[in-house]
Amino acid sequence: MDIYSQILNRYWGYHTFKPMQPEIIRSVASGKDTLALLPTGGGKSVTFQVPALAAEGLCIVVTPLIALMRDQVDNLLKKNIKAQAVYSGMSRAEIDIALDNCAYGNYKFLYVSPERLGTEIFRERVKKMKVNLIAVDEAHCISQWGYDFRPAYLQIASLRELLPDVPVLALTATATPGVVGDIQEKLHFSSPNVIRTSFERKNLHYLVEVTEDKHRKLLDIIKRIPGSGIVYARNRRKTSELARFLSNNSITANFYHAGLPAATRTVRQNDWMKGSSRVIVATNAFGMGIDKPDVRFVIHFDLPDTLEAYFQEAGRAGRDGKVAFAVLLYDNSDDTNAGKRVEMKFPEKQVVKQVYQSLGSYYQIPYGGGKGAVLDFNIADFASRYKLNIMTAWYSLKALETEGYIELTDEINSPSKIHFIVDRDELYRFQVANAAFDGFIKLLLRTYSGVFSGFVAIDEDFLAKKTRSGRDVIYQYLVRLNNLNLIKYIPQRKSPLIIMNTERLDRNSLYISTSGYKERKESYMSKLRSVIGYASGSGKCRSIMLLEYFGEKDARNCGNCDVCRKPDNTGVGRVESDLIRSNIIDVIRHSNVAPEELPAMLDFAPEKTITVIRWLLDNGQMLKGKDGFLRWRG
């Protein structure tokens, strides 16, 4: 067993790697810049965590997803692997200690948001780190032609200038051929090097359901497919409406979107993960980092913006390798709504400038000031105060982010933290002289370790319960210790953030590139046309359409999608036909069965089972042997 297999077994408990993981690991371990294209659920994190653990030094992981970043750090810490995270919204003191730990401690992983890469404190401290690998997650974000372009990713190139001999591993689950080339160029690859697996998912059946009644079709599909699933909807209001509709029709369902309190989102996600809730109806805020293998269906109630997004979201079904369904509901009004969406996502430049000026007024930032400010942001309050349509405000802010003027983070749910800034001897002298604080300080020291070396997350409610007091009492103690310069106390924060990248400019000085804005709009429209083409097309296998979009050639008909298996006039619907077919396969692969015996063995209407059996025999996917038993040939 080589060193990489030993590490995999020691920390993850696996004896074998997933496909392509060994090739990627060997590539980066040999010092090669590498772009790895792995499908959702392909095990991207292992490809940089394993080689980084095998080498001396630290791996820097660049990722835009703060929640996922913190989850990965927590998981590494549970494995006794030392890891830190640095992202927008942390205080300077927190960042300072975290970077010091990585420069001078034996830390193995530093997760960092791309926005932090260009800061002076990061650039100075990284020079003191022994870095063995730079891993770039969601690497498509560096390409303006990708489906989720983030300007801050362009700063990774400057990180390479500081660490010229350190290899880069770029990772993504979705990239077109043009984006693949753009990623390597933007990351200054020494030579082209792409390792990819096929994006084909043989167990995932792609279906497009054209219907004038999406609600009825949604309910029909969910009632026919056993197991848990995800329903994606475009907006927050629709998620709650659809969850209520399903619940009223005896389907245990709940909804999820970024506007819900973090605690509520956690509870609902956990309920769905453990099966208490069968269906989660969500916006695209749900899914990143979710590893639930037995998702049997993913249904898109509305058209997604891009095939990249659709492929990634649909790919959350069937990770256990068993038959699963990716269903897109489509009607004629979707085309019209898609056109309206283009105009909403790309407001006129004058509107963008007005939103920028309103933002400056909202925070009372003087002209020429505000650079580097990190500000809590409530978009509903902002839009209401300046009488803006909330979506117009949102997309205007995203345009300003793309131009580099601001950063707009997702909601950051940061727990309260403390750090003792005096040594143990000085603290002991304080306790002796101040008996009123002695018991509380001892409680903190007994409950939390590491409080002298860095910031540690604490829970005021837990401390209140242990002391049989109230949260406010705990809060007052912490504030007083902070004011006495014994600790640094950072209270809990639950808010999206606006970060001002530049000083506030007047309206005439705010530059928005006309050509760039036009190109991004045209790129978005092109991607949207691809989605409509996928939904409305009926002459080509769905799997082939997706694979060709991502540059795979010579793909074969999947034999499972609605195009490959067009319904006949027998009345067997697509989803039910697929379910009967998969049940037939399971039966005849494990036992000898005659055709006439099958209908009684399956939990479907006998006449529908007979119809599917006849279709499979007529189309050569199944045959009847000389012994009278069925054999599978598909």
Backbone torsions as a table, in degrees:
resi	resn	phi	psi	omega
1	MET	NA	126.3	-179.2
2	ASP	-78.1	174.1	-174.9
3	ILE	-60.8	-35.1	-177.3
4	TYR	-70.8	-39.9	177.1
5	SER	-66.7	-36.8	178.4
6	GLN	-63.3	-42.8	179.3
7	ILE	-65.4	-42.9	178.7
8	LEU	-58.4	-44.0	-179.0
9	ASN	-70.5	-39.8	-176.6
10	ARG	-66.7	-45.3	-172.8
11	TYR	-97.7	-27.0	-177.2
12	TRP	-113.2	-14.5	177.6
13	GLY	78.7	12.1	179.4
14	TYR	-99.2	147.6	178.9
15	HIS	-97.4	-20.3	-179.6
16	THR	-134.7	152.2	177.2
17	PHE	-83.4	160.3	171.5
18	LYS	-76.2	163.0	-179.6
19	PRO	-53.5	136.7	175.9
20	MET	76.9	-14.8	178.4
21	GLN	-59.6	-44.8	-179.9
22	PRO	-61.6	-39.3	-179.8
23	GLU	-63.7	-41.5	179.5
24	ILE	-66.0	-44.8	-179.5
25	ILE	-61.2	-44.9	-179.6
26	ARG	-65.7	-35.4	-179.3
27	SER	-63.6	-49.8	-178.5
28	VAL	-72.7	-31.8	179.2
29	ALA	-66.0	-26.1	178.2
30	SER	-86.9	3.6	174.9
31	GLY	91.1	11.6	-177.5
32	LYS	-89.5	135.3	167.2
33	ASP	-62.3	134.8	-171.5
34	THR	-139.9	133.1	170.1
35	LEU	-107.8	119.4	-178.4
36	ALA	-110.8	124.3	176.2
37	LEU	-106.9	104.7	179.7
38	LEU	-120.8	137.1	-179.8
39	PRO	-67.9	162.9	175.9
40	THR	-51.9	129.3	-178.0
41	GLY	85.8	5.8	-177.3
42	GLY	-81.3	-3.6	177.3
43	GLY	83.9	49.1	-176.9
44	LYS	-64.8	-41.0	-173.9
45	SER	-62.1	-34.6	-179.7
46	VAL	-61.6	-31.7	-174.7
47	THR	-69.3	-20.6	173.3
48	PHE	-109.0	-26.4	-179.0
49	GLN	-70.9	-40.1	-178.5
50	VAL	-66.4	-52.5	179.7
51	PRO	-65.0	-30.8	178.4
52	ALA	-66.9	-37.7	178.0
53	LEU	-69.9	-27.6	-178.5
54	ALA	-79.4	-16.9	-176.2
55	ALA	-108.6	159.2	175.2
56	GLU	-74.1	139.8	176.0
57	GLY	106.2	-162.3	-166.2
58	LEU	-120.7	144.9	173.9
59	CYS	-105.4	126.4	174.4
60	ILE	-93.5	124.3	-178.7
61	VAL	-112.6	116.9	178.7
62	VAL	-96.4	122.8	-179.6
63	THR	-148.7	143.4	-177.7
64	PRO	-89.0	-6.9	-170.9
65	LEU	-101.2	101.7	-173.8
66	ILE	-63.1	-43.8	-178.7
67	ALA	-62.5	-42.7	179.7
68	LEU	-68.1	-37.1	177.3
69	MET	-58.2	-47.5	-177.6
70	ARG	-69.4	-34.9	176.8
71	ASP	-62.3	-43.4	-178.9
72	GLN	-66.8	-39.3	177.2
73	VAL	-62.5	-45.0	178.5
74	ASP	-59.6	-42.7	-179.4
75	ASN	-65.6	-38.2	177.5
76	LEU	-66.5	-42.1	179.1
77	LEU	-62.1	-35.4	177.3
78	LYS	-65.0	-25.0	177.0
79	LYS	-90.4	9.3	-177.9
80	ASN	63.1	32.6	173.5
81	ILE	-105.9	124.7	-173.5
82	LYS	-77.5	124.3	-176.6
83	ALA	-144.4	151.0	178.2
84	GLN	-132.0	160.6	174.3
85	ALA	-133.3	140.8	177.1
86	VAL	-132.1	123.6	-176.1
87	TYR	-152.0	168.2	179.7
88	SER	-59.0	137.4	178.8
89	GLY	104.3	-15.6	174.9
90	MET	-77.0	149.7	177.3
91	SER	-73.0	160.7	179.3
92	ARG	-60.3	-37.5	179.7
93	ALA	-63.6	-41.9	178.0
94	GLU	-61.9	-46.4	-179.0
95	ILE	-63.0	-41.7	-178.6
96	ASP	-59.3	-47.5	-178.9
97	ILE	-67.5	-42.5	-179.3
98	ALA	-61.0	-44.0	-179.9
99	LEU	-69.5	-35.8	175.5
100	ASP	-61.1	-43.1	179.3
101	ASN	-59.0	-40.4	-178.2
102	CYS	-74.7	-29.6	179.7
103	ALA	-78.5	-36.7	-171.2
104	TYR	-118.6	-10.8	178.8
105	GLY	-100.2	177.9	-178.5
106	ASN	-95.4	50.2	178.7
107	TYR	-79.7	147.7	-177.6
108	LYS	-105.4	-23.5	-176.5
109	PHE	-139.9	133.5	172.6
110	LEU	-122.6	108.0	175.9
111	TYR	-87.9	131.5	-175.1
112	VAL	-141.3	139.2	174.4
113	SER	-77.0	148.0	-174.7
114	PRO	-59.8	-28.2	-179.0
115	GLU	-64.6	-26.2	-177.9
116	ARG	-79.7	-16.0	-173.3
117	LEU	-63.5	-33.0	-176.0
118	GLY	-88.6	-2.2	-177.8
119	THR	-74.8	148.7	-176.8
120	GLU	-62.4	-40.7	-177.2
121	ILE	-63.6	-37.1	179.6
122	PHE	-71.7	-45.8	-176.0
123	ARG	-63.3	-37.1	179.4
124	GLU	-71.4	-39.5	-175.5
125	ARG	-75.8	-33.1	-176.7
126	VAL	-65.6	-24.7	177.9
127	LYS	-63.5	-22.1	-177.6
128	LYS	-95.4	0.6	-178.1
129	MET	-96.1	145.4	173.2
130	LYS	-93.5	97.6	-173.4
131	VAL	-98.6	129.6	-179.6
132	ASN	-103.3	-16.2	-176.8
133	LEU	-163.4	143.1	170.2
134	ILE	-112.2	116.3	178.4
135	ALA	-104.8	127.7	-178.7
136	VAL	-113.4	102.6	179.3
137	ASP	-82.8	155.6	-177.6
138	GLU	50.8	49.4	-171.0
139	ALA	-63.5	-20.7	178.0
140	HIS	-61.3	-18.5	-179.5
141	CYS	-65.2	-14.7	-178.2
142	ILE	-83.4	-13.1	-176.1
143	SER	-99.7	128.6	177.0
144	GLN	-63.2	-19.9	-179.6
145	TRP	-95.6	-1.2	174.0
146	GLY	-75.5	172.3	-174.6
147	TYR	-87.2	-3.3	-179.3
148	ASP	-145.2	55.9	-176.2
149	PHE	-61.1	132.0	177.4
150	ARG	-129.4	112.1	-175.1
151	PRO	-54.7	-32.9	-177.5
152	ALA	-61.2	-23.0	178.8
153	TYR	-64.1	-23.5	-179.9
154	LEU	-66.0	-17.6	179.8
155	GLN	-73.9	-11.4	179.6
156	ILE	-63.5	-30.8	178.3
157	ALA	-60.2	-38.5	179.2
158	SER	-70.1	-28.4	175.0
159	LEU	-65.5	-36.6	177.9
160	ARG	-64.4	-32.1	177.7
161	GLU	-65.4	-34.1	178.1
162	LEU	-75.8	-28.0	-176.7
163	LEU	-126.3	66.6	-169.8
164	PRO	-65.2	-25.0	-175.5
165	ASP	-99.2	5.7	-177.1
166	VAL	-95.0	126.3	-179.9
167	PRO	-69.8	156.0	178.6
168	VAL	-114.6	134.0	170.0
169	LEU	-113.8	111.5	178.0
170	ALA	-98.7	134.2	-173.9
171	LEU	-128.1	136.1	173.2
172	THR	-156.9	154.8	177.4
173	ALA	-97.0	-14.5	-174.5
174	THR	-144.5	119.5	175.2
175	ALA	-158.2	129.6	173.8
176	THR	-75.0	166.2	-180.0
177	PRO	-55.3	-39.8	179.0
178	GLY	-64.0	-39.6	179.6
179	VAL	-69.8	-35.8	177.5
180	VAL	-57.9	-45.5	178.1
181	GLY	-67.0	-39.7	-178.1
182	ASP	-65.5	-39.4	179.2
183	ILE	-59.0	-47.9	-177.1
184	GLN	-65.8	-36.7	178.3
185	GLU	-68.4	-46.6	-177.0
186	LYS	-66.7	-29.1	-179.7
187	LEU	-92.5	6.9	175.9
188	HIS	55.6	49.6	176.5
189	PHE	-59.9	138.5	178.1
190	SER	-67.1	-32.0	173.8
191	SER	-158.2	152.4	-179.0
192	PRO	-59.7	137.1	179.8
193	ASN	-159.7	99.6	-177.5
194	VAL	-118.2	127.9	173.7
195	ILE	-117.1	124.7	-176.8
196	ARG	-138.3	152.8	167.2
197	THR	-106.2	161.2	175.4
198	SER	-65.0	141.9	176.1
199	PHE	-80.1	1.2	-177.7
200	GLU	-66.2	134.0	175.8
201	ARG	-120.4	95.4	-173.2
202	LYS	-66.2	-27.4	-178.7
203	ASN	-86.8	-6.7	-176.1
204	LEU	-99.5	119.1	-178.1
205	HIS	-95.2	115.6	-179.7
206	TYR	-88.9	125.8	-179.7
207	LEU	-131.0	139.1	168.6
208	VAL	-114.0	122.8	179.4
209	GLU	-106.4	109.6	176.0
210	VAL	-85.1	120.6	-173.4
211	THR	-151.7	149.6	174.7
212	GLU	-93.1	-7.2	179.8
213	ASP	-131.8	85.7	-176.3
214	LYS	-64.4	-36.3	-179.0
215	HIS	-61.3	-47.5	-179.2
216	ARG	-64.9	-41.9	179.6
217	LYS	-65.1	-41.1	177.1
218	LEU	-56.7	-49.0	-178.3
219	LEU	-63.8	-41.4	-179.1
220	ASP	-61.8	-44.2	-178.8
221	ILE	-64.3	-46.9	-176.4
222	ILE	-65.7	-34.2	178.9
223	LYS	-71.0	-26.7	-177.2
224	ARG	-88.1	-27.2	-178.7
225	ILE	-98.5	115.7	178.2
226	PRO	-72.6	157.9	175.7
227	GLY	99.8	-176.8	-174.0
228	SER	-91.2	160.4	-179.2
229	GLY	-160.5	174.1	178.4
230	ILE	-121.8	137.5	171.5
231	VAL	-117.0	120.7	178.8
232	TYR	-97.4	132.9	176.7
233	ALA	-127.7	159.8	-172.0
234	ARG	-76.1	-33.5	-174.6
235	ASN	-132.6	166.3	-174.6
236	ARG	-64.7	-41.4	-179.2
237	ARG	-59.4	-42.0	-177.3
238	LYS	-68.2	-32.1	179.1
239	THR	-62.1	-43.1	-179.8
240	SER	-69.8	-37.7	179.6
241	GLU	-64.6	-44.8	-178.7
242	LEU	-68.6	-38.6	177.3
243	ALA	-62.1	-41.1	177.8
244	ARG	-64.8	-41.9	178.9
245	PHE	-60.0	-44.9	179.4
246	LEU	-66.5	-42.9	179.2
247	SER	-61.3	-38.9	178.6
248	ASN	-68.4	-14.6	178.6
249	ASN	-113.3	32.7	170.3
250	SER	67.9	25.9	173.2
251	ILE	-110.0	121.9	178.4
252	THR	-70.5	114.8	-174.2
253	ALA	-144.6	153.2	173.6
254	ASN	-143.9	167.8	-177.6
255	PHE	-117.6	160.1	-173.0
256	TYR	-148.5	129.5	171.9
257	HIS	-157.2	168.7	-172.5
258	ALA	-67.4	-16.9	-178.5
259	GLY	-80.8	-9.4	179.0
260	LEU	-77.9	150.8	174.9
261	PRO	-57.2	146.8	-176.2
262	ALA	-56.8	-41.0	-179.1
263	ALA	-62.9	-38.9	178.6
264	THR	-65.6	-43.4	179.0
265	ARG	-61.0	-41.4	-179.6
266	THR	-62.6	-45.8	-179.6
267	VAL	-61.2	-45.8	-177.1
268	ARG	-67.9	-38.7	176.9
269	GLN	-63.5	-44.5	-179.8
270	ASN	-64.9	-40.1	178.2
271	ASP	-59.9	-40.3	179.7
272	TRP	-71.7	-41.0	-178.8
273	MET	-60.4	-39.9	-177.2
274	LYS	-91.7	-0.9	173.6
275	GLY	94.7	1.2	177.8
276	SER	-65.8	-31.8	175.0
277	SER	-117.5	124.5	-173.6
278	ARG	-76.7	-38.1	-175.2
279	VAL	-124.6	135.3	172.4
280	ILE	-112.5	124.5	177.9
281	VAL	-101.3	122.2	-166.8
282	ALA	-145.6	158.5	165.4
283	THR	-82.0	179.7	-179.1
284	ASN	-71.9	3.7	173.0
285	ALA	-68.7	-15.0	-175.9
286	PHE	-102.0	134.5	169.3
287	GLY	131.8	-35.1	-177.5
288	MET	-64.4	126.1	179.2
289	GLY	83.8	-1.1	178.6
290	ILE	-81.2	124.7	-179.1
291	ASP	-122.9	73.1	176.9
292	LYS	-107.9	108.4	-170.4
293	PRO	-71.8	-25.9	-170.0
294	ASP	-100.0	33.5	175.2
295	VAL	-74.7	119.6	-174.2
296	ARG	-91.8	-19.9	178.1
297	PHE	-153.2	146.0	168.7
298	VAL	-126.4	120.7	-177.2
299	ILE	-116.3	127.3	174.4
300	HIS	-98.1	112.3	-179.8
301	PHE	-73.3	-29.8	-179.7
302	ASP	-123.8	160.5	176.0
303	LEU	-64.6	131.5	171.9
304	PRO	-73.9	168.4	-179.9
305	ASP	-74.2	-34.0	-174.2
306	THR	-142.2	157.8	174.1
307	LEU	-71.1	-26.4	174.7
308	GLU	-60.1	-49.0	-180.0
309	ALA	-64.1	-42.4	-179.2
310	TYR	-61.9	-45.5	-177.6
311	PHE	-62.8	-41.2	-179.2
312	GLN	-67.6	-43.4	-178.7
313	GLU	-70.7	-43.3	178.2
314	ALA	-62.4	-31.9	-177.8
315	GLY	-68.4	-4.7	175.9
316	ARG	-78.1	-4.9	176.2
317	ALA	-93.6	143.2	170.2
318	GLY	69.6	32.1	179.2
319	ARG	-70.7	-12.6	176.5
320	ASP	-82.7	0.9	177.4
321	GLY	87.0	-5.3	178.8
322	LYS	-87.6	164.8	-176.6
323	VAL	-58.4	132.0	177.3
324	ALA	-144.1	167.1	-172.5
325	PHE	-126.7	133.8	172.4
326	ALA	-114.8	110.5	-171.7
327	VAL	-116.6	130.4	174.6
328	LEU	-112.2	120.7	176.9
329	LEU	-87.4	134.4	-171.3
330	TYR	-142.6	135.2	170.3
331	ASP	-140.0	171.8	-172.5
332	ASN	-62.8	-28.8	-178.7
333	SER	-70.0	-16.7	-179.7
334	ASP	-62.0	-35.8	179.3
335	ASP	-63.4	-44.8	179.8
336	THR	-63.6	-44.7	-179.6
337	ASN	-64.0	-33.1	178.6
338	ALA	-64.3	-39.2	177.7
339	GLY	-63.0	-40.7	178.1
340	LYS	-64.6	-33.1	-178.5
341	ARG	-64.6	-36.5	180.0
342	VAL	-59.7	-46.9	-178.5
343	GLU	-66.0	-34.0	179.6
344	MET	-70.7	-40.8	-176.0
345	LYS	-73.5	-18.7	-178.5
346	PHE	-126.9	76.0	179.7
347	PRO	-61.8	157.5	176.0
348	GLU	-59.7	149.3	-176.9
349	LYS	-58.2	-35.3	179.1
350	GLN	-64.3	-34.8	177.3
351	VAL	-66.8	-42.8	179.1
352	VAL	-60.5	-42.8	179.4
353	LYS	-65.1	-37.6	179.0
354	GLN	-66.3	-39.7	177.9
355	VAL	-63.6	-39.7	178.4
356	TYR	-61.5	-44.8	179.2
357	GLN	-65.1	-38.9	178.1
358	SER	-63.9	-36.0	178.9
359	LEU	-63.9	-42.6	177.2
360	GLY	-61.9	-40.5	178.5
361	SER	-68.8	-37.0	-178.6
362	TYR	-58.0	-40.2	-179.0
363	TYR	-99.4	2.6	-179.1
364	GLN	53.1	47.5	178.1
365	ILE	-88.2	124.9	179.3
366	PRO	-72.9	154.1	175.4
367	TYR	-60.1	133.9	-177.8
368	GLY	88.1	-4.8	-179.0
369	GLY	-116.5	179.1	172.3
370	GLY	93.4	-7.4	-176.6
371	LYS	-60.4	129.0	179.4
372	GLY	86.5	-3.5	-178.9
373	ALA	-64.9	137.2	176.2
374	VAL	-113.0	116.4	-166.6
375	LEU	-128.3	131.3	172.8
376	ASP	-61.2	141.6	-173.4
377	PHE	-134.5	129.8	175.4
378	ASN	-120.8	102.8	-172.8
379	ILE	-67.1	-31.8	179.2
380	ALA	-65.2	-43.0	178.6
381	ASP	-66.7	-41.8	179.7
382	PHE	-61.1	-48.9	-178.4
383	ALA	-64.6	-39.1	-179.4
384	SER	-66.2	-42.7	-176.0
385	ARG	-65.1	-34.1	-177.0
386	TYR	-107.7	14.5	174.7
387	LYS	54.3	49.2	179.6
388	LEU	-108.4	144.3	168.1
389	ASN	-63.2	132.0	-171.0
390	ILE	-63.1	-35.4	178.9
391	MET	-73.3	-36.1	175.4
392	THR	-61.5	-43.1	178.2
393	ALA	-61.8	-44.9	-177.4
394	TRP	-61.2	-49.6	-176.3
395	TYR	-72.7	-26.3	173.3
396	SER	-67.3	-41.4	177.5
397	LEU	-65.3	-38.0	177.6
398	LYS	-65.5	-34.6	176.2
399	ALA	-65.3	-41.1	177.4
400	LEU	-65.0	-34.4	177.1
401	GLU	-66.9	-43.1	179.4
402	THR	-62.0	-34.3	178.3
403	GLU	-78.8	-7.9	174.5
404	GLY	92.5	6.9	-177.0
405	TYR	-79.3	-34.7	-177.7
406	ILE	-137.4	169.2	164.9
407	GLU	-122.3	140.2	179.0
408	LEU	-124.8	109.8	-176.3
409	THR	-90.2	162.0	167.2
410	ASP	-68.5	170.7	178.1
411	GLU	-60.5	130.8	178.3
412	ILE	-104.7	118.2	178.9
413	ASN	-103.1	85.7	-176.8
414	SER	-96.3	124.7	177.5
415	PRO	-69.5	162.6	174.5
416	SER	-62.9	149.5	-177.8
417	LYS	-139.5	151.1	174.0
418	ILE	-134.2	155.7	175.0
419	HIS	-148.7	121.5	176.5
420	PHE	-74.3	123.2	-175.6
421	ILE	-104.4	8.4	171.8
422	VAL	-114.2	159.1	178.1
423	ASP	-81.1	174.1	-174.0
424	ARG	-64.7	-36.0	-179.3
425	ASP	-66.1	-45.6	179.4
426	GLU	-64.1	-38.4	178.6
427	LEU	-64.5	-41.2	-179.7
428	TYR	-61.9	-41.6	179.2
429	ARG	-63.3	-36.9	177.7
430	PHE	-65.3	-43.0	-178.8
431	GLN	-62.4	-40.2	179.5
432	VAL	-63.9	-39.3	-177.1
433	ALA	-83.5	-13.7	-175.6
434	ASN	-135.2	78.9	-174.5
435	ALA	-60.0	-27.5	-177.7
436	ALA	-64.8	-24.9	-179.1
437	PHE	-98.3	-12.8	-170.9
438	ASP	-58.6	-47.9	-177.7
439	GLY	-63.2	-40.7	-178.4
440	PHE	-69.0	-41.8	178.6
441	ILE	-62.7	-42.6	177.4
442	LYS	-61.2	-37.7	177.8
443	LEU	-61.2	-45.6	179.2
444	LEU	-61.2	-44.6	-177.3
445	LEU	-68.2	-33.7	177.9
446	ARG	-73.3	-33.5	-172.2
447	THR	-84.8	-35.6	-173.6
448	TYR	-126.1	131.5	176.7
449	SER	-99.7	160.4	176.5
450	GLY	79.3	11.1	-174.1
451	VAL	-73.0	-15.0	178.3
452	PHE	-89.1	-22.8	-175.3
453	SER	-96.7	-15.3	-179.7
454	GLY	-176.9	-179.6	178.5
455	PHE	-73.4	136.8	-179.3
456	VAL	-125.7	134.1	179.1
457	ALA	-69.5	136.9	178.9
458	ILE	-128.8	166.4	-179.9
459	ASP	-128.5	107.3	-178.0
460	GLU	-61.8	-35.6	-179.7
461	ASP	-65.9	-39.5	178.4
462	PHE	-64.7	-42.8	178.9
463	LEU	-65.1	-37.6	178.7
464	ALA	-63.7	-40.4	-180.0
465	LYS	-65.1	-40.6	-179.2
466	LYS	-66.9	-31.4	-178.0
467	THR	-97.9	0.5	-178.2
468	ARG	54.3	44.2	178.1
469	SER	-129.0	-165.8	-179.9
470	GLY	-103.7	161.6	178.6
471	ARG	-58.4	-36.8	-177.7
472	ASP	-65.6	-34.2	177.7
473	VAL	-63.3	-45.4	178.6
474	ILE	-61.3	-44.5	-179.4
475	TYR	-58.2	-44.5	-178.7
476	GLN	-64.1	-40.6	176.4
477	TYR	-59.2	-46.8	-177.0
478	LEU	-64.8	-41.0	178.6
479	VAL	-63.0	-42.3	-179.0
480	ARG	-66.4	-41.7	177.2
481	LEU	-64.0	-35.3	176.7
482	ASN	-64.9	-46.1	-178.3
483	ASN	-67.4	-25.0	177.2
484	LEU	-84.8	3.9	178.5
485	ASN	61.2	33.3	173.4
486	LEU	-95.1	-34.0	178.8
487	ILE	-134.5	162.4	163.3
488	LYS	-104.4	123.0	-177.8
489	TYR	-116.6	122.7	177.6
490	ILE	-114.8	107.3	-178.8
491	PRO	-64.4	161.1	179.9
492	GLN	-57.6	143.4	178.5
493	ARG	-131.0	132.2	176.1
494	LYS	-132.3	92.1	-176.7
495	SER	-168.3	145.5	164.7
496	PRO	-66.3	163.0	-178.5
497	LEU	-127.5	144.9	166.1
498	ILE	-106.4	128.7	177.3
499	ILE	-117.4	123.3	-178.7
500	MET	-84.8	110.3	-178.5
501	ASN	-79.5	-23.9	-179.4
502	THR	-131.2	166.4	173.3
503	GLU	-66.8	156.1	-179.3
504	ARG	-66.8	131.2	-179.0
505	LEU	-106.7	156.5	172.8
506	ASP	-79.0	168.0	-173.1
507	ARG	-55.8	-42.5	-175.9
508	ASN	-71.8	-23.2	-178.7
509	SER	-89.2	-11.6	-179.5
510	LEU	-76.3	115.4	-175.1
511	TYR	-104.9	124.5	174.3
512	ILE	-121.4	116.2	-174.7
513	SER	-61.7	119.1	179.1
514	THR	-64.8	-45.6	-178.2
515	SER	-66.6	-43.5	179.6
516	GLY	-63.1	-42.3	-179.7
517	TYR	-63.9	-42.5	-179.9
518	LYS	-65.7	-42.4	-179.8
519	GLU	-64.1	-40.6	179.2
520	ARG	-65.8	-38.1	178.3
521	LYS	-65.5	-44.1	179.4
522	GLU	-64.9	-38.1	177.6
523	SER	-63.1	-43.7	178.8
524	TYR	-62.5	-43.6	-179.8
525	MET	-62.7	-38.5	178.4
526	SER	-63.3	-43.3	178.8
527	LYS	-64.8	-38.9	179.7
528	LEU	-66.2	-37.0	176.8
529	ARG	-63.7	-34.7	177.3
530	SER	-65.1	-38.7	178.1
531	VAL	-64.6	-46.2	-179.8
532	ILE	-63.7	-39.0	177.5
533	GLY	-61.8	-39.7	177.5
534	TYR	-64.7	-44.8	-175.2
535	ALA	-70.4	-37.7	-174.5
536	SER	-91.3	-17.4	-178.0
537	GLY	-70.7	144.2	179.8
538	SER	-139.4	12.0	-176.8
539	GLY	-110.1	-2.0	-178.1
540	LYS	-137.4	142.8	178.7
541	CYS	-50.9	133.6	-178.7
542	ARG	-60.3	-42.1	-178.7
543	SER	-63.5	-41.6	178.3
544	ILE	-62.8	-41.2	179.5
545	MET	-58.0	-44.0	-179.7
546	LEU	-69.3	-44.9	-177.6
547	LEU	-64.9	-39.8	178.3
548	GLU	-67.1	-33.8	177.2
549	TYR	-60.2	-35.5	-179.8
550	PHE	-93.5	13.8	170.6
551	GLY	89.0	8.2	178.2
552	GLU	-83.8	129.0	-178.2
553	LYS	-106.2	160.5	176.5
554	ASP	62.8	27.5	175.9
555	ALA	-68.8	148.2	-178.7
556	ARG	-104.7	156.0	175.4
557	ASN	-55.2	135.4	-176.6
558	CYS	-74.9	-26.7	-178.1
559	GLY	77.0	0.5	-174.9
560	ASN	-118.3	-22.7	-173.8
561	CYS	-77.4	173.7	-177.3
562	ASP	-66.8	-27.6	178.3
563	VAL	-73.3	-45.3	179.1
564	CYS	-63.9	-31.4	-175.3
565	ARG	-123.7	62.5	-179.5
566	LYS	-59.2	136.9	-179.2
567	PRO	-67.3	143.4	175.5
568	ASP	-92.4	-160.4	-177.2
569	ASN	-94.8	19.9	-175.2
570	THR	-88.2	-12.1	178.4
571	GLY	91.7	6.6	176.1
572	VAL	-87.6	116.3	-178.7
573	GLY	-69.5	162.9	-175.2
574	ARG	-60.8	-50.0	-175.9
575	VAL	-64.8	-45.5	-178.7
576	GLU	-65.8	-37.4	177.8
577	SER	-61.2	-42.4	178.7
578	ASP	-65.1	-40.1	179.8
579	LEU	-64.9	-43.2	177.8
580	ILE	-61.7	-43.9	-178.8
581	ARG	-60.6	-46.9	-178.7
582	SER	-65.0	-33.9	177.0
583	ASN	-68.7	-40.0	177.4
584	ILE	-60.3	-45.7	-179.9
585	ILE	-57.5	-47.0	-179.6
586	ASP	-58.4	-40.7	-175.9
587	VAL	-70.3	-50.7	-171.7
588	ILE	-76.4	-17.9	176.3
589	ARG	-78.2	-16.9	-175.7
590	HIS	-116.0	-3.9	179.8
591	SER	-158.8	160.8	177.5
592	ASN	-85.8	119.1	-175.2
593	VAL	-136.2	136.1	174.0
594	ALA	-88.0	154.1	-177.1
595	PRO	-54.7	-39.8	-176.3
596	GLU	-71.7	-15.6	-179.6
597	GLU	-85.0	-24.2	-172.1
598	LEU	-60.6	-48.0	-174.7
599	PRO	-53.5	-37.0	-178.4
600	ALA	-75.7	-17.2	-177.4
601	MET	-88.6	-13.1	-175.8
602	LEU	-112.3	150.3	-176.0
603	ASP	-91.1	55.1	177.6
604	PHE	-136.2	165.2	176.5
605	ALA	-58.4	128.0	-175.6
606	PRO	-54.9	-39.8	-177.4
607	GLU	-66.0	-32.7	177.9
608	LYS	-72.2	-38.2	177.6
609	THR	-63.5	-42.5	179.0
610	ILE	-61.5	-40.3	179.0
611	THR	-61.4	-44.5	-179.5
612	VAL	-67.1	-41.0	177.2
613	ILE	-58.0	-45.8	-179.5
614	ARG	-61.7	-41.8	-179.5
615	TRP	-63.5	-43.4	-179.3
616	LEU	-64.9	-39.0	177.9
617	LEU	-68.6	-43.9	-178.3
618	ASP	-64.6	-31.2	-176.4
619	ASN	-98.8	9.9	171.3
620	GLY	76.0	9.1	178.9
621	GLN	-81.3	-17.3	179.3
622	MET	-142.2	147.1	178.0
623	LEU	-136.5	160.2	178.1
624	LYS	-103.4	119.6	-177.0
625	GLY	-75.2	172.4	179.1
626	LYS	-62.9	-25.6	178.9
627	ASP	-80.7	-2.3	178.6
628	GLY	91.0	-4.2	-178.3
629	PHE	-94.0	153.2	-179.6
630	LEU	-81.2	143.5	176.1
631	ARG	-128.6	142.2	-179.2
632	TRP	-92.2	131.2	179.9
633	ARG	-118.9	-13.1	-172.3
634	GLY	-59.3	NA	NA
